[in-house]
Amino acid sequence: MKKWLLVLGFWWALSGLVLAAKPYKIGALFSITGPTSFIGEPERNTLVMLVDEVNKKGGINGHPLEVIIYDTEGDETNAVKKITKLSVQDKVLAIIGPSRTGTTLAVIPFVERYKVPLISCAAGVKITEPVKPWVFKVPQTDRMAVKRIYGYCNEKGYKKVAIITVSTGFGQSGREQLKMLAPKYGIEIVADEIFGPKDVDMTPQLTRIRAKNPDAVICWGTNPGPAIVAKNMRQLGMKQQLFMSHGVASKRFIALAGEAAEGIILPAGKILVADQLPDSDPQKKVILDYIAKYKARYGEEPSAFGGHAYDAFLLLSKALEKAGPDRAKIRDALENLKGVVGIHGIFNMSPQDHNGLDEKEAFVLVRIHNGDWELLEK
């Protein structure tokens, strides 16, 4: 009996030490307000929800998580200021975000200087190609998205396409991939137009595109610009198939575009059509569980962008379990994670690949039909 009491007393003492353990401090940068708040807000919500969940279960390695989240407002200068604050003043172990390609590219030199692991929630292929020691990303790349669109164009016999891209970092990266990959798919780009992130009418660009009579139109951007493109095409009576990038993979785009959204095709993460996936898909349960938890907490379904924060936190939590509170060891652990089933794919990181996604599995093609997503091609 005495021996049992001693053991029990030991565990009580140990639990007290666990509760008093120093927190693992992590940082996050999201565009919570501003024109891309539709990206950053679900990312912030997701991270808060997941951190709360982990802390209720006792933290990681007995250490509670402390998360410091800053709003970049989608601005590059602001992002650089906040990355410096997180790295130097707050002394976080790792950083999730930023939300956008442009803000991520802006902070990379500082991440490398301060030697703090960064897991970006942005899509631009330049974020991780070439590989940068301290930089990782979870979204599918724009190169993967272009390949899915061009592959579909080949299937349908679309030989001549017009592209219209936003002048931000995301749009510029997408435009580069669209132009670079077109010859490999036997596609001719007959028109190449650009619009600004604050433009409210793309009729001039689309009028020039209409004159070229393309088989299809590909728009690359984030809201609200792509919705305006869709509306303007309808107003001009253009009947070509309109493709969008994964940058509009949220219900907000459908709401903004209204009836003009009907029939638009885009590459997207499986989260948009999770209930339409076969039960054999290893991501299905993970995605449906996430959707249910998010909906229960926030009263609405998460977007694909929230899924980026989910994947980033999933990878970071596994790295923290292995490495503990050491930036360099966390970096090494992230680089060697294998078989991690997330919202946007199954991650297999390596020293040569800091994105870790299989391009054949990372995207599905979806069509907008009757105000909702329809699985077009797995």
C-alpha positions in Angstrom: 0.0 0.0 0.0 2.8 2.4 0.9 4.5 1.7 -2.4 1.3 2.6 -4.3 1.0 5.8 -2.4 4.6 6.7 -3.2 4.0 6.0 -6.9 0.8 8.0 -6.9 2.6 10.9 -5.1 5.3 10.8 -7.8 2.8 11.1 -10.6 1.0 14.0 -8.8 4.3 15.8 -8.5 5.1 15.0 -12.1 1.8 16.4 -13.3 2.5 19.6 -11.4 5.8 19.9 -13.2 4.1 19.4 -16.5 1.5 22.1 -15.8 4.4 24.5 -14.9 6.5 23.5 -18.0 7.7 26.4 -20.1 5.4 27.0 -23.1 6.5 26.3 -26.6 6.1 29.7 -28.3 5.1 29.8 -32.0 4.3 32.7 -34.2 2.0 33.3 -37.2 1.5 35.9 -39.9 -1.9 36.1 -41.6 -3.7 38.7 -43.8 -6.5 38.9 -41.3 -7.8 42.3 -42.5 -7.5 44.0 -45.9 -8.4 42.8 -49.4 -7.2 39.2 -48.7 -8.9 38.8 -45.3 -10.9 35.9 -46.9 -7.6 34.0 -46.9 -6.1 35.1 -43.5 -9.2 35.0 -41.4 -9.9 31.2 -41.7 -6.2 30.6 -41.3 -6.2 32.5 -38.0 -9.4 30.8 -36.9 -8.0 27.3 -37.7 -4.7 27.9 -35.9 -6.5 29.2 -32.7 -8.8 26.2 -32.7 -5.9 23.7 -33.1 -3.8 25.3 -30.5 -6.7 25.2 -28.0 -7.3 21.6 -28.8 -3.6 20.6 -28.2 -3.4 22.5 -25.0 -6.6 20.9 -23.6 -4.8 17.5 -24.3 -1.7 18.6 -22.3 0.3 20.4 -24.9 3.3 18.9 -26.8 5.8 16.9 -24.7 4.0 18.3 -21.7 4.6 21.9 -22.8 1.6 24.1 -23.5 1.6 26.0 -26.7 1.7 29.8 -26.8 0.8 31.3 -30.2 1.5 34.9 -31.2 -0.5 36.0 -34.3 0.1 39.2 -36.2 -2.0 40.7 -39.0 0.0 41.6 -42.1 -3.0 43.2 -43.8 -1.6 41.6 -46.9 1.2 44.2 -47.0 4.8 43.3 -47.7 6.3 46.0 -45.6 4.1 45.2 -42.7 5.0 41.5 -43.0 8.7 42.2 -42.8 8.2 44.3 -39.6 6.2 41.5 -38.0 8.5 38.7 -39.0 11.4 40.6 -37.4 9.3 41.1 -34.2 8.4 37.5 -34.0 12.0 36.3 -34.6 13.9 38.8 -32.5 11.6 40.2 -29.9 9.1 37.4 -29.3 11.7 34.7 -29.9 9.3 32.2 -31.3 10.5 28.7 -32.2 8.9 28.7 -35.6 6.4 30.8 -37.8 3.3 29.8 -39.7 2.4 32.0 -42.7 2.3 34.5 -44.3 -0.9 34.0 -46.3 0.2 35.5 -49.6 3.0 34.7 -52.1 4.1 38.4 -52.2 4.4 38.7 -48.4 6.1 35.4 -48.1 8.7 36.3 -50.7 9.3 39.6 -48.9 10.1 37.9 -45.5 12.2 35.0 -46.7 15.6 37.0 -46.5 14.8 37.8 -42.9 13.8 34.3 -42.0 17.1 33.1 -43.4 19.0 35.7 -41.5 17.3 35.0 -38.2 17.4 31.2 -38.8 13.8 30.6 -37.8 11.7 27.9 -39.5 8.9 29.3 -41.6 6.0 27.2 -43.0 4.3 29.4 -45.6 0.6 29.2 -46.4 1.1 30.7 -49.9 1.2 28.9 -53.2 4.0 30.5 -55.3 6.5 27.9 -56.5 9.4 30.4 -55.9 8.8 30.1 -52.2 10.5 26.7 -52.0 12.2 26.5 -55.5 15.1 26.6 -55.2 15.1 25.1 -51.8 15.9 27.5 -49.0 17.1 25.9 -45.7 14.6 27.6 -43.3 11.6 27.9 -45.6 8.8 25.4 -46.1 5.3 25.6 -47.6 2.1 23.6 -47.5 -0.2 24.8 -50.4 0.0 23.1 -53.7 2.2 25.1 -56.1 1.0 27.2 -59.0 3.0 24.9 -61.3 0.9 22.0 -60.2 -2.3 24.0 -60.8 -1.2 25.0 -64.3 -0.4 21.4 -65.2 -3.9 20.3 -64.2 -5.5 23.1 -66.3 -3.4 22.4 -69.3 -3.9 18.7 -69.0 -7.7 19.3 -69.2 -7.2 21.7 -72.1 -5.5 18.9 -74.0 -8.3 16.5 -73.2 -10.9 19.0 -74.6 -8.8 20.1 -77.6 -8.3 23.7 -76.4 -5.2 24.7 -78.3 -5.4 28.5 -78.1 -5.8 30.1 -74.7 -5.8 33.6 -73.4 -4.4 34.4 -69.9 -5.4 37.3 -67.7 -3.4 37.6 -64.4 -3.3 39.9 -61.4 -0.1 42.0 -61.0 0.6 40.7 -57.4 3.3 38.2 -56.5 0.7 35.3 -56.8 -0.4 36.5 -60.3 3.2 37.1 -61.5 4.2 33.6 -60.4 1.2 32.0 -62.1 1.8 34.0 -65.3 5.4 32.7 -65.4 4.2 29.1 -65.1 1.4 29.5 -67.6 3.8 30.9 -70.2 6.7 28.5 -69.4 4.5 25.3 -69.5 2.3 26.2 -72.5 4.8 24.8 -75.2 5.1 21.5 -73.3 1.3 21.0 -73.7 1.2 22.2 -77.3 -0.8 25.3 -76.2 -0.5 28.7 -77.8 -1.1 31.8 -75.6 -2.8 34.2 -78.0 -3.4 36.9 -75.5 -1.6 37.9 -72.3 -3.4 40.5 -70.2 -2.8 41.9 -66.7 -5.0 43.6 -64.2 -4.3 45.4 -60.9 -5.5 44.0 -57.5 -7.8 47.1 -57.0 -9.2 47.3 -60.6 -12.9 47.2 -60.8 -13.4 46.7 -64.5 -11.5 44.3 -66.8 -13.6 45.0 -69.9 -10.7 46.6 -71.9 -8.5 43.6 -71.4 -11.3 41.1 -72.1 -12.3 43.0 -75.3 -8.8 42.5 -76.6 -8.9 38.8 -75.6 -12.3 38.4 -77.4 -10.7 39.8 -80.6 -8.2 36.9 -80.5 -11.0 34.3 -80.3 -9.3 31.9 -77.9 -10.6 28.4 -77.1 -10.4 29.1 -73.4 -9.6 31.9 -70.9 -7.4 31.4 -67.8 -7.6 33.9 -65.0 -5.0 33.9 -62.2 -5.7 36.0 -59.1 -7.4 36.3 -55.8 -10.7 38.0 -55.0 -12.2 40.3 -55.9 -10.5 40.6 -59.4 -11.4 37.1 -60.7 -15.1 37.6 -59.9 -15.0 40.8 -61.9 -13.4 39.0 -64.8 -16.2 36.4 -64.7 -18.9 39.0 -64.7 -17.3 41.1 -67.5 -16.9 38.0 -69.7 -20.6 37.3 -69.3 -21.5 41.0 -70.0 -19.4 40.8 -73.2 -21.2 37.6 -74.3 -18.0 35.6 -74.3 -18.7 31.8 -74.3 -15.2 30.4 -73.9 -14.5 28.0 -71.1 -13.2 30.1 -68.1 -10.6 28.6 -65.8 -9.6 30.1 -62.5 -6.6 29.4 -60.3 -6.8 27.8 -56.8 -6.5 31.4 -55.5 -10.4 31.6 -55.6 -11.1 28.3 -53.8 -13.6 29.6 -51.4 -17.4 30.2 -51.3 -16.7 33.9 -51.2 -15.7 33.8 -54.9 -19.0 32.1 -55.8 -20.9 34.8 -53.9 -18.9 37.6 -55.5 -19.3 36.3 -59.1 -22.9 35.3 -58.7 -24.5 33.8 -61.8 -21.3 34.4 -63.7 -19.6 31.7 -61.6 -21.6 28.9 -63.2 -19.5 26.5 -65.2 -16.1 27.9 -64.1 -13.4 25.2 -63.7 -10.5 25.3 -61.3 -7.9 23.1 -59.7 -8.5 22.9 -55.9 -7.7 21.0 -52.8 -10.0 18.1 -51.9 -11.5 20.0 -49.0 -14.0 21.7 -51.4 -15.5 18.3 -52.4 -14.6 16.1 -49.4 -18.1 14.5 -49.3 -17.7 13.5 -52.9 -14.4 11.6 -52.4 -14.3 7.8 -52.2 -14.1 6.3 -48.7 -10.7 4.8 -49.8 -9.1 8.2 -50.0 -6.8 8.6 -47.0 -7.5 12.3 -46.8 -11.3 12.0 -46.6 -11.6 11.4 -42.8 -9.0 14.0 -41.9 -10.8 16.6 -44.0 -14.3 15.8 -42.8 -13.2 15.8 -39.2 -11.6 19.3 -39.7 -14.8 20.6 -41.4 -16.9 19.3 -38.5 -14.7 20.9 -35.8 -14.4 24.2 -37.6 -18.2 24.4 -38.2 -19.0 23.5 -34.6 -16.7 26.3 -33.4 -17.3 29.1 -35.9 -20.7 28.3 -37.4 -19.5 28.0 -41.0 -17.5 25.6 -43.1 -13.8 26.3 -43.5 -12.2 27.2 -46.8 -9.2 25.7 -48.5 -7.2 28.5 -47.0 -8.0 27.4 -43.5 -6.8 24.0 -44.6 -3.4 25.5 -45.3 -3.1 26.6 -41.6 -4.2 23.2 -40.6 -1.5 21.5 -42.6 1.2 23.9 -41.4 0.3 23.4 -37.8 0.1 19.6 -38.3 3.7 19.6 -39.6 5.0 21.9 -37.0 3.4 20.0 -34.1 5.1 16.8 -35.3 8.4 18.6 -35.7 8.1 20.0 -32.1 7.4 16.5 -30.8 10.6 15.3 -32.3 12.8 18.3 -31.8 11.7 20.2 -28.7 12.4 23.9 -28.3 15.3 24.3 -30.7 14.9 26.1 -34.0 17.7 24.2 -35.8 16.3 20.8 -34.7 12.8 21.8 -35.6 14.1 22.8 -39.1 15.8 19.4 -39.4 12.7 17.5 -38.2 10.4 19.4 -40.7 12.8 18.5 -43.6 12.5 14.8 -42.8 8.7 14.4 -42.1 7.2 11.5 -44.2 3.7 10.3 -44.8 1.9 13.1 -43.0 -1.8 13.0 -44.1 -3.1 16.5 -44.2 -5.9 18.6 -45.8 -4.2 19.3 -49.0 -2.2 16.1 -49.5 0.2 13.6 -48.0 3.4 15.4 -47.1 6.8 13.8 -47.7 9.5 16.4 -47.1 13.1 16.0 -48.0 16.3 18.2 -48.3 15.4 18.5 -52.0 11.7 19.2 -51.5 10.3 21.6 -48.9 6.7 21.3 -50.1 6.5 17.6 -50.1 3.3 17.1 -52.2 2.7 14.7 -55.0 1.5 16.8 -58.0 -0.8 14.0 -59.2 -2.6 13.8 -55.8 -2.5 17.4 -54.5 -5.3 18.8 -56.7 -8.7 17.8 -58.0 -10.5 19.6 -60.8 -13.8 21.1 -59.7 -16.6 22.9 -61.6 -19.0 25.5 -60.1 -22.5 24.3 -60.6 -25.7 25.8 -59.0 -23.6 27.8 -56.6 -21.6 24.9 -55.3 -18.5 22.8 -56.0 -18.8 19.7 -58.2 -16.0 17.2 -58.5 -15.0 17.1 -62.1 -11.8 15.1 -62.1 -9.9 13.4 -59.3 
